Amino acid sequence: MGIRIGEFELWFPLSQVSTIAEHAMAATEHSWPTWDDDKPDPVPPALVWAKDQGTYLLSNGVPRLLADPAKPDGSSQVVYAVGYDSYFNFTDTAVGGDDFAEHISLTEEHDGITLIELIRHHAARGAILILTVIPGGTYSIDFSSATSPFDR
């Protein structure tokens, strides 16, 4: 009998995601991995979904959005997936065991609407961003229709 790895949901409070998304939108420069052979030109504003000692989103805006502006060499401001702010073994999930950084464009249109427009719309309603990881290396982004229980 084989083990089937199903979809895996990560929940991010939009009240926090909107801060990093707006930073990326306001920045005049944007970072992109140097190893990416399909690097867009120009590099768009994006959320960076990363996994190492937890999984989180951050802005690709340059200069970085710092967690503590008084520490210019400190870490970037990040939004952890609810419940995944420290080490969690993702090996047997659709997220996988390797560390990664995935850039998610805020301005690319999907069905005539951009991710930043969806974030702004749903953040104003206190919702959450749901990143569903699908086995095989794909993901989808959805938004809750109810107020986030994490902002109370």
ZIZI-V80657 format. One line per field, one symbol per residue. ss: DSSP state (H for helix, E for strand, L for the rest). phi: phi as a letter, one per 30 degrees, with the letter a starting at -180 (. if undefined). Layout:
# ZIZI-V80657
ss->???
phi->???
This chain:
# ZIZI-V80657
ss->LLLLLLLEEEEEEHHHHHHHHHHHHHLLEELLLLLLLLLLLLLLLEEEEEELLLEEEEELEELLLELLLLLLLLLELLEELLLLLLLLLLLLLLLLLLLEEEEEELLLEELLEEHHHHHHHHHLLLLEEEEEEELLLEEEEEELLLLLHHHL
phi->.dccccdbcbcbdddcdddddddddddcbbdaeddddcedbddddacccbbbdkbacbdcdbdddddbedbdcddddbbddeibcbebddeccddicddabcdcedcddbhibcddddddddddcidbccccccejjcabbbbdccddddcc
